[in-house]
Amino acid sequence: MRGTGGRFRRTRPSAAAALTAAVLALGACTAPDSTGAGGAAGTGATGSASTGAAGSASAGAAGSVATVASGLDSPWSIAILPDGSALVSENDSGLVKHLAGGRTVAASQVRPPPDPAGEGGLLGLAASPEFAEDGRVYAYLTARQDNRVISYRWQDGRLSDARVILSGTPKARFHDGGRHKFGPDGYLYVGTGDALEPDSAQDRTSLGGKILRITKDGAPAPGNPFGDSPVYSYGHRNVQGLAWGSDGQLWASESGPDRDDELNRIEPGGNYGWPSVTGAPGDPRFIGAAYVWPSTAEASPSGLAIVGDVAWLAALRGQRLWEVRLGPDIGDDDAREHLTGEFGRLRDVTKAPGGSLWILTNGNAEDRMLSFRVK
């Protein structure tokens, strides 16, 4: 087995008590402003996001956690802007909401309206590395015929100037992937799913079941491992999280079938085995996972952030935040769980300004964005 020291995790009680979290105060609760033409007001059908002067804080096994913003509707992804505010995508509504000072200050609908059936809809969101100059925002969404990445201009609280930069990624009711992020090299990395066609993950002519690497205009990035192809790695079932360590190493979270959720160390041109294998089976044809959760009830990982070479994973079915110390050989002692069962399904996690984590809940009666302080 190449490139892995992966181990299978044994089920055990939560070890969350060791981490201390702190409240992130983001200002007084006020009514959201209305947007200009083409946007939507942050009230009524769009919902509103607000917080009290010190957030809605609670003390649990992992310490204090604060509500940064509430009133969200199935939020999926967070994109941090240069001024420290955030854009959040809403899966079902197709809205991109601008959160600042603990409230929604603008909301705008992506066009074309996404298809939210199953696991589709408005999914990943990423701000251009040159956002201060170009104002571009990149959305991964399920359209009528496929999954695609569209670049928009975000200006004065509204989306405009839509440009499809990547199309033809297969769609299905499940396994639509959807996470994309700009890497340290300035190129856009796009995680896709197999769209219920497992063999597509091994077909390098298909965009399904891959991590893609493209330019801001959608062309295959220079130096890709398969020549003039956007494919960076393959053999994936359903990539849900992407993040880089301090050494520039790309990591990805991936949901398994009824077992073997994965944290993968990504190598250019690497084949990660789906559908032939899952987890870390020791098959020399494939790269095994760096860390495996045999039970999807503990994980079903989604968003991924790395802070100080510690990976943080938002878990959907597992309803917890995973902390995994990264290294050449990751074992059970390197993984701890936090917030277990306290906030329902967790969809995304990202490093926030000031050193805390921002976390999105997803699928609750009223979803929110939380802050969690990293030691």
C-alpha positions as CSV (number, residue, x, y, z in Angstrom):
1,M,0.0,0.0,0.0
2,R,1.5,3.3,-1.1
3,G,1.6,6.6,0.8
4,T,-0.3,5.7,3.9
5,G,0.2,4.8,7.5
6,G,-3.6,4.5,7.9
7,R,-5.2,2.6,10.8
8,F,-8.8,1.6,11.5
9,R,-10.4,3.4,14.3
10,R,-11.9,1.5,17.2
11,T,-15.2,2.8,18.6
12,R,-14.7,4.5,21.9
13,P,-16.3,7.1,24.2
14,S,-15.8,10.9,23.4
15,A,-12.5,12.4,24.4
16,A,-13.7,16.0,24.0
17,A,-13.1,17.3,27.5
18,A,-9.5,18.4,26.9
19,L,-10.2,21.3,24.5
20,T,-11.2,24.7,25.8
21,A,-13.4,26.9,23.5
22,A,-14.1,30.6,23.8
23,V,-17.0,32.8,22.9
24,L,-16.7,34.9,19.8
25,A,-18.6,38.1,20.1
26,L,-19.8,39.6,16.8
27,G,-22.0,42.5,17.8
28,A,-25.5,43.3,18.7
29,C,-28.5,41.7,17.1
30,T,-30.0,44.0,14.5
31,A,-32.4,43.6,11.6
32,P,-30.6,42.7,8.3
33,D,-30.3,45.3,5.6
34,S,-32.1,44.8,2.3
35,T,-30.1,44.2,-0.9
36,G,-30.2,45.9,-4.2
37,A,-31.9,44.7,-7.4
38,G,-31.3,41.1,-8.1
39,G,-30.6,40.3,-4.4
40,A,-33.0,39.3,-1.7
41,A,-33.7,40.8,1.7
42,G,-32.3,39.0,4.6
43,T,-35.7,38.4,6.1
44,G,-38.9,36.4,5.3
45,A,-38.3,33.8,2.7
46,T,-34.5,34.2,2.9
47,G,-34.3,33.9,6.7
48,S,-32.1,36.1,8.8
49,A,-28.9,35.5,10.7
50,S,-28.4,37.2,14.0
51,T,-26.6,36.9,17.3
52,G,-26.6,38.5,20.7
53,A,-23.8,40.8,21.9
54,A,-21.8,37.8,23.1
55,G,-23.4,35.2,20.9
56,S,-25.6,32.4,22.1
57,A,-23.0,30.5,24.2
58,S,-23.2,27.3,26.0
59,A,-20.8,25.2,28.1
60,G,-20.5,21.5,27.4
61,A,-18.0,18.8,27.6
62,A,-15.7,20.6,25.1
63,G,-16.0,24.0,26.8
64,S,-17.9,27.0,25.5
65,V,-19.2,27.3,22.0
66,A,-20.9,30.4,20.6
67,T,-23.6,31.0,17.9
68,V,-22.2,33.4,15.4
69,A,-25.3,33.5,13.2
70,S,-28.7,31.8,13.3
71,G,-31.7,31.7,10.9
72,L,-29.8,29.9,8.2
73,D,-31.5,27.4,5.9
74,S,-29.4,24.2,5.2
75,P,-26.1,26.1,4.8
76,W,-23.4,24.1,3.0
77,S,-20.2,26.1,2.6
78,I,-18.3,29.1,4.1
79,A,-16.1,31.4,2.1
80,I,-14.1,34.0,4.1
81,L,-13.7,37.4,2.5
82,P,-10.6,39.7,2.9
83,D,-12.4,41.9,5.4
84,G,-13.1,39.0,7.7
85,S,-16.8,38.7,6.8
86,A,-18.2,35.5,5.3
87,L,-20.3,34.3,2.4
88,V,-22.4,31.2,3.1
89,S,-24.2,29.1,0.5
90,E,-27.6,27.7,1.3
91,N,-28.2,24.2,-0.2
92,D,-31.9,24.3,-0.9
93,S,-32.7,28.0,-1.3
94,G,-29.9,28.7,-3.7
95,L,-29.0,31.8,-1.8
96,V,-25.5,33.2,-1.1
97,K,-25.7,35.1,2.1
98,H,-23.2,37.7,3.3
99,L,-22.7,37.5,7.1
100,A,-21.1,40.4,8.8
101,G,-21.3,41.6,12.4
102,G,-23.4,38.6,13.3
103,R,-26.2,39.3,10.8
104,T,-27.1,38.8,7.2
105,V,-26.3,42.0,5.4
106,A,-27.1,40.8,1.9
107,A,-28.4,37.7,0.1
108,S,-28.5,36.9,-3.6
109,Q,-29.8,34.0,-5.6
110,V,-27.5,32.0,-7.9
111,R,-28.6,31.7,-11.5
112,P,-29.6,29.3,-12.9
113,P,-31.6,28.1,-9.9
114,P,-30.0,24.9,-8.6
115,D,-31.7,21.5,-8.4
116,P,-31.8,20.6,-4.7
117,A,-33.0,17.0,-5.2
118,G,-31.3,14.5,-2.9
119,E,-27.7,15.7,-2.2
120,G,-27.7,18.3,-5.0
121,G,-28.4,22.0,-4.9
122,L,-26.1,24.9,-4.2
123,L,-23.0,23.3,-2.7
124,G,-19.4,24.6,-2.4
125,L,-18.4,28.3,-2.4
126,A,-14.9,29.7,-2.8
127,A,-13.7,33.3,-3.0
128,S,-11.1,34.2,-5.6
129,P,-7.5,34.5,-4.1
130,E,-7.6,38.0,-5.8
131,F,-11.1,38.8,-4.5
132,A,-10.1,42.3,-3.4
133,E,-9.3,43.1,-7.0
134,D,-11.7,40.9,-9.1
135,G,-14.6,40.3,-6.7
136,R,-15.1,36.8,-8.1
137,V,-16.9,34.0,-6.2
138,Y,-17.0,30.4,-7.4
139,A,-20.1,28.3,-6.7
140,Y,-20.5,24.5,-7.3
141,L,-24.1,23.7,-8.0
142,T,-26.4,21.0,-9.4
143,A,-27.9,22.3,-12.6
144,R,-30.7,20.6,-14.6
145,Q,-28.3,18.5,-16.6
146,D,-25.1,18.2,-14.6
147,N,-22.9,19.5,-11.7
148,R,-21.0,22.6,-12.6
149,V,-18.8,25.4,-11.3
150,I,-19.9,28.9,-12.0
151,S,-17.9,32.1,-11.4
152,Y,-19.9,35.2,-10.4
153,R,-19.0,38.8,-9.5
154,W,-20.1,39.7,-6.0
155,Q,-20.6,43.4,-5.7
156,D,-23.0,45.6,-3.6
157,G,-24.6,42.5,-2.1
158,R,-25.6,40.8,-5.3
159,L,-24.3,38.2,-7.8
160,S,-23.8,39.0,-11.4
161,D,-21.8,38.2,-14.5
162,A,-22.2,34.4,-14.3
163,R,-19.6,32.4,-16.2
164,V,-19.7,28.6,-16.4
165,I,-16.1,27.5,-16.0
166,L,-16.6,23.8,-15.5
167,S,-19.5,21.7,-16.7
168,G,-20.2,18.0,-17.5
169,T,-19.6,16.6,-14.0
170,P,-22.2,13.9,-13.6
171,K,-25.1,14.4,-11.3
172,A,-27.4,12.0,-9.5
173,R,-29.7,12.0,-6.4
174,F,-26.7,11.1,-4.3
175,H,-22.9,11.4,-4.5
176,D,-22.6,14.8,-6.1
177,G,-19.4,15.9,-4.4
178,G,-19.4,19.7,-4.2
179,R,-16.4,20.9,-2.2
180,H,-13.9,23.1,-4.0
181,K,-11.1,25.4,-2.7
182,F,-8.2,27.4,-4.1
183,G,-4.9,25.8,-3.2
184,P,-1.7,27.5,-2.2
185,D,-0.7,27.5,-5.9
186,G,-3.7,29.6,-6.8
187,Y,-5.5,26.9,-8.8
188,L,-9.0,25.6,-8.0
189,Y,-9.3,22.1,-6.7
190,V,-12.8,20.5,-7.2
191,G,-14.0,17.4,-5.3
192,T,-16.6,15.4,-7.2
193,G,-18.7,12.3,-6.5
194,D,-19.3,9.1,-8.6
195,A,-23.0,10.1,-9.1
196,L,-24.1,6.5,-8.3
197,E,-21.9,5.2,-11.2
198,P,-19.0,3.7,-9.2
199,D,-17.0,2.6,-12.2
200,S,-16.8,6.3,-13.3
201,A,-14.3,6.8,-10.5
202,Q,-11.8,4.7,-12.3
203,D,-12.5,6.2,-15.7
204,R,-10.1,9.2,-16.2
205,T,-12.3,10.5,-19.1
206,S,-15.1,11.0,-16.6
207,L,-15.2,14.0,-14.2
208,G,-17.1,11.8,-11.6
209,G,-15.3,10.4,-8.5
210,K,-12.3,12.7,-8.9
211,I,-10.3,15.7,-7.5
212,L,-9.9,18.1,-10.3
213,R,-7.3,20.9,-10.6
214,I,-8.2,23.8,-12.9
215,T,-7.4,27.5,-13.5
216,K,-9.8,30.3,-12.6
217,D,-11.1,30.1,-16.1
218,G,-11.7,26.4,-16.0
219,A,-8.8,25.1,-18.0
220,P,-6.7,22.1,-16.8
221,A,-4.0,23.6,-14.6
222,P,-0.4,23.4,-15.8
223,G,1.5,20.5,-14.4
224,N,-1.5,18.2,-13.9
225,P,-0.5,14.5,-13.8
226,F,-2.4,13.4,-16.9
227,G,-1.5,16.0,-19.5
228,D,-4.3,18.2,-20.8
229,S,-6.8,16.8,-18.3
230,P,-8.3,18.4,-15.2
231,V,-8.0,15.1,-13.3
232,Y,-5.6,15.4,-10.3
233,S,-6.5,12.2,-8.5
234,Y,-9.2,9.5,-9.0
235,G,-10.8,6.5,-7.5
236,H,-12.9,8.6,-5.1
237,R,-16.5,7.8,-4.0
238,N,-17.7,11.2,-2.8
239,V,-15.2,13.9,-1.9
240,Q,-16.6,16.2,0.8
241,G,-13.6,18.2,2.2
242,L,-10.4,19.7,1.0
243,A,-7.6,21.4,2.9
244,W,-3.8,21.9,2.9
245,G,-1.3,21.4,5.7
246,S,1.5,23.8,6.4
247,D,3.9,21.8,4.2
248,G,1.5,22.3,1.2
249,Q,0.2,18.7,1.4
250,L,-3.4,18.3,0.2
251,W,-5.8,16.3,2.3
252,A,-9.4,15.2,1.5
253,S,-12.3,13.8,3.5
254,E,-14.5,11.2,1.8
255,S,-17.6,9.4,2.7
256,G,-17.7,5.6,2.5
257,P,-20.6,3.3,1.7
258,D,-21.9,1.6,4.8
259,R,-18.3,1.6,6.3
260,D,-14.9,3.1,6.0
261,D,-15.2,6.9,6.0
262,E,-11.8,8.3,5.0
263,L,-9.2,11.0,5.5
264,N,-6.9,10.8,2.5
265,R,-3.4,12.2,1.9
266,I,-3.7,13.2,-1.8
267,E,-0.9,12.5,-4.3
268,P,-0.9,13.9,-7.8
269,G,-2.2,11.1,-10.1
270,G,-3.1,8.9,-7.2
271,N,-5.7,6.2,-7.5
272,Y,-7.7,5.8,-4.2
273,G,-9.3,2.5,-5.1
274,W,-13.1,3.1,-5.3
275,P,-15.1,1.0,-6.1
276,S,-12.6,-1.9,-5.8
277,V,-11.6,-1.1,-2.2
278,T,-12.4,1.2,0.7
279,G,-10.4,2.3,3.7
280,A,-6.8,1.1,4.1
281,P,-6.8,-2.5,2.8
282,G,-3.2,-2.8,1.8
283,D,-3.8,-3.4,-1.9
284,P,-0.6,-2.3,-3.8
285,R,-2.6,-1.0,-6.8
286,F,-4.2,1.8,-4.7
287,I,-3.4,4.5,-2.2
288,G,-5.0,3.6,1.1
289,A,-6.6,6.1,3.4
290,A,-4.4,7.8,6.0
291,Y,-7.1,7.4,8.6
292,V,-10.4,5.4,8.6
293,W,-13.6,5.5,10.5
294,P,-15.0,1.9,10.1
295,S,-18.5,3.1,11.4
296,T,-20.2,5.8,9.3
297,A,-22.4,6.4,12.4
298,E,-19.3,8.1,14.0
299,A,-18.4,10.3,11.1
300,S,-19.8,10.7,7.5
301,P,-17.2,13.5,7.2
302,S,-18.0,16.7,5.3
303,G,-16.1,20.0,5.5
304,L,-12.4,19.9,6.4
305,A,-10.0,22.6,7.8
306,I,-6.4,22.3,8.9
307,V,-5.0,24.5,11.6
308,G,-1.4,24.0,12.8
309,D,-1.2,20.5,11.2
310,V,-4.4,19.4,13.0
311,A,-7.3,18.4,10.8
312,W,-10.8,19.4,11.8
313,L,-13.7,17.5,10.2
314,A,-17.4,18.3,10.3
315,A,-19.4,15.1,10.6
316,L,-22.9,14.7,9.3
317,R,-24.3,11.4,10.5
318,G,-21.8,11.4,13.3
319,Q,-23.0,14.8,14.5
320,R,-19.7,15.8,15.9
321,L,-16.4,17.7,15.2
322,W,-13.4,15.5,14.7
323,E,-9.9,16.6,15.6
324,V,-7.1,14.5,13.9
325,R,-3.4,15.2,14.4
326,L,-1.7,14.8,11.1
327,G,1.5,12.8,10.5
328,P,3.0,10.0,8.5
329,D,1.2,7.4,10.7
330,I,-2.1,8.4,12.2
331,G,-3.6,6.2,14.9
332,D,-6.5,6.2,17.3
333,D,-4.6,8.3,19.8
334,D,-4.4,11.1,17.3
335,A,-8.2,11.5,16.9
336,R,-10.6,13.1,19.3
337,E,-14.2,14.1,19.0
338,H,-16.0,17.3,20.2
339,L,-19.5,18.6,20.3
340,T,-20.9,15.1,20.0
341,G,-24.7,15.2,19.4
342,E,-24.9,18.8,20.7
343,F,-25.8,20.6,17.4
344,G,-27.0,18.0,15.0
345,R,-25.3,17.4,11.7
346,L,-22.2,19.5,11.0
347,R,-21.6,20.4,7.3
348,D,-18.6,22.7,7.0
349,V,-15.7,23.9,9.1
350,T,-13.2,26.6,8.3
351,K,-10.5,28.6,10.0
352,A,-12.0,32.0,11.0
353,P,-10.3,35.4,11.5
354,G,-8.9,35.5,15.0
355,G,-7.9,31.8,15.1
356,S,-11.3,30.2,16.0
357,L,-13.2,27.7,13.8
358,W,-16.5,28.6,12.1
359,I,-18.8,25.6,11.8
360,L,-22.1,25.2,9.9
361,T,-24.9,23.0,11.1
362,N,-27.1,21.4,8.4
363,G,-30.5,19.8,8.4
364,N,-31.9,21.2,11.7
365,A,-35.1,23.1,12.1
366,E,-33.0,26.3,12.3
367,D,-29.4,26.0,11.2
368,R,-26.6,28.3,12.4
369,M,-23.0,29.1,12.2
370,L,-21.0,28.4,15.4
371,S,-17.6,29.5,16.6
372,F,-15.2,27.1,18.4
373,R,-11.9,28.3,19.7
374,V,-8.8,26.3,18.8
375,K,-6.0,26.2,21.4
